[in-house]
Amino acid sequence: MTDERRWLALGEDVLRHAAAEGADQAEALVMAEDSALTRFANNEIHQNVAETNATVNLRVVFGRRIAVASTGRLDDESLRRLAATAAGMARQVEERDDFRSLPEPGPIPDVPGAFAGATAGATPELRARAAGTIIGLAEAAGVTAYGSFATSVESIAVANSLGIRAAQSRTASQLLTVAMGPDEGTGYAESCAVDVTAIDAEAIGREAVERARRARRPVAIEPGDYPVVLDEYAVVDILDTLGHLGFSALAVEEGRSFVEMGKKVGSDLVSIRDDGLDPAGLPMAFDYEGVAKQPVALIEAGVCRAVVHDAETAARAGVRSTGHGLPAPNPWGPFPLNQFMEPGSATREELVGGLDRGLLVTRFWYTNPVHPKLALITGMTRDGTFLVEGGRIVGPVRNLRFTMSYLDALAGVSAVGRDRKVIRGFLGASVVPAVRIDSFTFTGVSEG
């Protein structure tokens, strides 16, 4: 029996126990993961761990009363107790006036490119060789490498009492490193892929090491408004933050989103979509409610077009779920987990060459919303911030704090890179290019 069939059969067992408890509707979500991680620091591998885990999540409905329980025990008696626990809680909670139904079944598309045998069979030796490559490059350059290499197989199975039966296994791998050199020089690089063999450890190591070398002895500059080129590692933070704050139907419903359909929020060069079926990212066929993923155009040529829905927000809005439900209980609503920003035509040299006097920013960190509805964000630059004059990088500068509306940033995009990277963020993985923005507001400078 394949893993998908095994987990789906387990979900069906849970449904039978829920039916025996008298549930009107029930949904069983099985999430299983085989993951491994190799960490390195101070130019040495210091940790190698692996984990195999499975969780069963049961949502039961009694009229308009809903409860959720979960367990990591997979024997039949534990599943029976799971159903009894969920049913007992459901009988005690208040009715929800806004609840309609669990989702009904629909076709689930085949998604090519979601699973790679090389990733599923990745060994500690494979990860160690990649770490060793980066460490060797760091030592040769006189810097110190820190980072991690993760590989995983995730299996998801969803079965509900209305007939949904969905199961999929997918793989992911991520290699990231920070290189730290003398005189405050630091550099960052990352790669993420379904197929671990697509990750080029040497390229990642050289990128981080070279950035650290160039970032030595940064100087302070005055805060203010500067045109910037944002590397892909910074752009992913913009997409993740906008996805979290605004591209969710629940955020719109509650009046806390910046999204207004048809409103212009970005330049004509900015188009962002969410597409779990695109093999260029980390694809997934369906969401955690067993609903097929639908491509959603979030922003087209700078104009807000749509938001993502789960079953509950879709029912209240009178539309179909776009397949963006998260595991229940879910007070946060649906999120876009597979965002793509469309590429432009500019090379990296052309992006930087368009700056008369501005900054090249590698990535952001510690970003937090100041005003969610305006997408006003504060944060810091990190691991390589450089002054550009006359279209050429002239030297590193100290990290800067910014306070900037990410919507204003989109509106100021004047060039988009032709190449893109797959980058993991806090909302799944995004496929993003580098961009040039005409004005970005920096409000402070780091002392060290």
C-alpha positions, 0 to 999 in steps of 0.5 A: 500500500502506498503512503497516500492510500495508507493515510487515506485509509486511516482517515476513513477509519476516523470517519467511521468512529465519528459516525458512530459518535453521531456526528452530522458531518466529519473531516479527517486530516492526516498529516505525515512527514519524514524530515531530516536536517543537517546544521553547520556553524563555525565551519563545522557540521554540528547537528544531524537530525531526522524525524518521522511524525504523523498527526490525525486532525478530526473536525466534527459537526453537530448541527452548527456546533463544531469541535476539533481534536487531534492525536499522534497515536494511530492505533484504532483505540486511540482513533476511537477516543479521538472521535469521542473527545471531539464529539464530547467537545462539540456537544458543549460548544455554542452554535455558530450562526455563520457555519454552512457546511464542510466542503463538498467533493470536486475533481483533484488535478494531477500535479506534475513535479511535486515529488522527487525520489532523490529528495525522498531518498536524500542521505545525511552524506548528501547533505554533509557534502553540500555543507562541506562544499560551503564550508570549504569555500568559506575557509578559503575566503577567510570567513565563517559559514553557518547554515542548514540543509533540510529535506522532507517528504510531506504526505497529506490525506483528507477524507470527509463525510460528504465524499472528499477523498484526497491524498498527495505526497510531496517533497521539498529541500532547502539549503541556506547559509550565512557567511560571516567575515572580519570587519562586520562583513556578512552575506546570505544565500538560499535555494529551495527546490522539490528535487534536491539535485537541483540545489547547487551548493557551490553556487550558494556558497560562493554567493554568500561568501562573495557577499560577505567579502564585499560587505566588510567595513560598512560605513554609516549613511544618513537615513532618508529616501533612497531608490533601491534594488531589492534582491529576491530574499527581500522581495519574498518578505513583501509578498509574504507580508501582503499575503498575510495582511491582505490577500486573505478573504477573511481579512477583507471580510473583517475590514482589515485588508488593504485589498479593494477590487479594482484598486490600483496599488502597484506599478504596471510592472507588478503582477502577483498570483497564487498557484499551487499547481505551477511546478516552478514552485513547491506545488500542492494539488489541494488544501488542508480541507481537500479542496483543489487548488485554484490559480488566483490572480491577486494583482494584475498590472498593479491592480487588485483582482482577487483574494484567496478563500477557504470553505467558510469564507467562500460560503459566506461570500457566495463563491467557491473555495479557491483551495486555500484552507488551513488545518482546523481550527483556523482563526486566521483564515485562508492564506496564499501559500504558493505566490508568484511574482511575474518576471520582467526583462531586466538583468541584475546588472541593468537593475543596479545600473539604473540607480544613480545613487541608491542602495542594493539590499540583500534581505530584510529581517525582523519585519513587523506591521505598524499599520496593517491596513496600509501595509506599513511595515518596519524592519531592518536590512541584513547580510549585505547592504550596499551603496550604489553610485552611477550604476555601480556598487561603491561599498557596503553600508551599515544596516538600516531600519526602514518604515515603509508601506509595502503598497508604496513599494509596489507602486514605486517598482520601475524595473523587474528582474528576468530571473527568479528564485524559489524562496521559503518564507513564513507563508510557504514558498514564493517564486520571486524576481529582484526589483528596482523601486524608485523610493524606499524610506529608511528611518534609522541606521544600525550602530553595529 
